[in-house]
Amino acid sequence: MHYIDELFESDHQYRDKIISLLKHAIISPEEKDSIEREVRDYIDSQRAEELILYLFNNQIDPITAGHNYGQGDIIKKIKNEQFNNSKSKS
């Protein structure tokens, strides 16, 4: 019985994370609608993780978008750029 509870609990956690990331994702409205329809039903953990990574990589950058941002946003942007630069050199 505990396995079923854990299964549904993780499903809701993934769904909440995906919906949260969708709010600020830079993707077409059609793609947003498609993802919303997909997560309404049960979504397996592998697909959920793929969507989370995809949506995370397509978030609005508050610094380049000219929005209000703080020191934490600047540090995160620098770390992401350093990480991406080190991956491209490999």
C-alpha positions as CSV (number, residue, x, y, z in Angstrom):
1,M,0.0,0.0,0.0
2,H,2.8,2.4,0.7
3,Y,4.2,2.0,-2.8
4,I,1.0,3.2,-4.3
5,D,0.9,6.2,-1.9
6,E,4.5,7.1,-2.9
7,L,3.7,6.7,-6.5
8,F,0.8,9.2,-6.5
9,E,2.7,11.6,-4.2
10,S,5.6,11.8,-6.6
11,D,3.2,12.2,-9.5
12,H,1.7,15.3,-7.8
13,Q,5.1,16.7,-7.0
14,Y,6.2,16.4,-10.6
15,R,2.9,17.9,-11.8
16,D,3.2,20.9,-9.5
17,K,6.8,21.5,-10.6
18,I,5.9,21.3,-14.3
19,I,2.9,23.7,-13.9
20,S,5.1,26.1,-11.9
21,L,7.8,26.1,-14.6
22,L,5.2,26.5,-17.4
23,K,4.1,29.9,-16.0
24,H,7.4,31.5,-17.0
25,A,8.5,29.3,-19.9
26,I,9.5,30.9,-23.2
27,I,7.7,28.5,-25.4
28,S,4.7,28.8,-27.8
29,P,1.2,28.9,-26.4
30,E,0.4,25.7,-28.4
31,E,3.3,23.9,-26.7
32,K,2.2,25.1,-23.3
33,D,-1.3,23.8,-23.9
34,S,0.1,20.5,-25.1
35,I,2.2,20.1,-22.0
36,E,-0.7,21.1,-19.7
37,R,-2.9,18.4,-21.4
38,E,-0.2,15.8,-21.0
39,V,0.3,16.4,-17.3
40,R,-3.5,16.3,-16.5
41,D,-3.3,12.5,-16.5
42,Y,-0.8,10.3,-14.9
43,I,2.8,11.1,-16.1
44,D,5.7,8.7,-15.5
45,S,8.7,10.0,-13.7
46,Q,11.0,9.7,-16.7
47,R,8.8,11.9,-18.9
48,A,8.2,14.3,-16.0
49,E,11.9,14.8,-15.5
50,E,12.4,15.4,-19.3
51,L,9.7,18.1,-19.2
52,I,11.1,19.7,-16.0
53,L,14.6,19.9,-17.6
54,Y,13.1,21.2,-20.9
55,L,11.0,23.9,-19.1
56,F,13.9,24.8,-16.8
57,N,16.1,25.5,-19.8
58,N,13.4,27.6,-21.3
59,Q,12.7,30.0,-18.5
60,I,12.7,33.8,-18.8
61,D,16.1,35.2,-17.8
62,P,15.3,38.2,-15.5
63,I,18.6,39.9,-16.2
64,T,18.5,39.9,-20.0
65,A,14.8,40.5,-20.0
66,G,15.3,43.7,-18.0
67,H,13.0,42.6,-15.1
68,N,13.8,43.3,-11.5
69,Y,16.6,41.0,-10.4
70,G,18.8,40.6,-7.3
71,Q,22.2,39.3,-6.5
72,G,21.0,35.7,-6.4
73,D,19.8,36.0,-10.0
74,I,23.2,37.3,-11.1
75,I,25.1,34.5,-9.2
76,K,22.8,31.9,-10.8
77,K,23.3,33.3,-14.3
78,I,27.1,33.4,-13.8
79,K,27.1,29.8,-12.5
80,N,24.9,28.6,-15.4
81,E,27.2,30.3,-18.0
82,Q,30.3,28.8,-16.4
83,F,28.7,25.4,-16.4
84,N,27.6,25.7,-20.1
85,N,31.0,27.0,-21.1
86,S,32.8,24.1,-19.4
87,K,30.4,21.6,-21.1
88,S,31.1,23.1,-24.6
89,K,34.8,22.8,-24.1
90,S,34.6,19.1,-23.3
